[in-house]
Amino acid sequence: MNVFEAVKNTVTARQAAEYYGIKVPKNGMACCPFHRDRHPSMKLDQRFHCFGCQADGDVIDFIAAYLGLSVREAAEKLAEDFGVRYEVQRPPDRGKCKKKMTTASLERNYGKLERICFSILGQYREQLQFWKEHYAPKRPDEEWDFRFCEALDRLTRVEYLMDVLLYSPLKERVELLLSVGKEISGYAGRL
């Protein structure tokens, strides 16, 4: 399990908020630290959502915004502070590859795969944005729809993957697709 999955499966937004000094009563409503809030408007549970400024996300998003960190720094800080164990992801060992492909063949196949994956990520991102807006709770005591939760949980990750495919050097893009191909296939199944 990578640091993001390990933290999300172990620490709730409520636990993190309390750990970093935000008082959260039994009902889970607290004053939002992201805008001037005199009356509690933020619901903290497994995830967080502010009914005032619409800030929302998972525990990592919360700590990244609250402490002014990148998402990776926030995940690593949470893992350290809460003693969460995770696997450090390393690039695959090239010595274990059984097939040797020519450079031209590899680039041609990679380009095709990259376009397909980017298309899947783009479509899934649009679906998540729609779910985030359409299924957001209208009242603080309303139960959260699973599609809204999925949008909050996965939108940042999908945008990160798209950014890597758009802006990273070729070597990093290839390593990314090798390591998250199954994840992207799962997103295709959600469309």
URCOR-V288227 format. One line per field, one symbol per residue. psi: psi as a letter, one per 20 degrees, with the letter a starting at -180 (. if undefined). A space follows every 10 residues. Layout:
BEGIN
psi: ???
END
This chain:
BEGIN
psi: prhgggghih prhgggghhj jpporhijpr ppiiroohpp jpppchaqpp igijpraahg gghgggjlrr ggggghgggg hjkpqrpppq qqohiiphqp qqgggggghg ggggggghgg ggghgggggg ggghjqqhqh jqqpqhhggg ghhigggghg gggghhiqqg ghgghghhhj ghghhhhhhi .
END
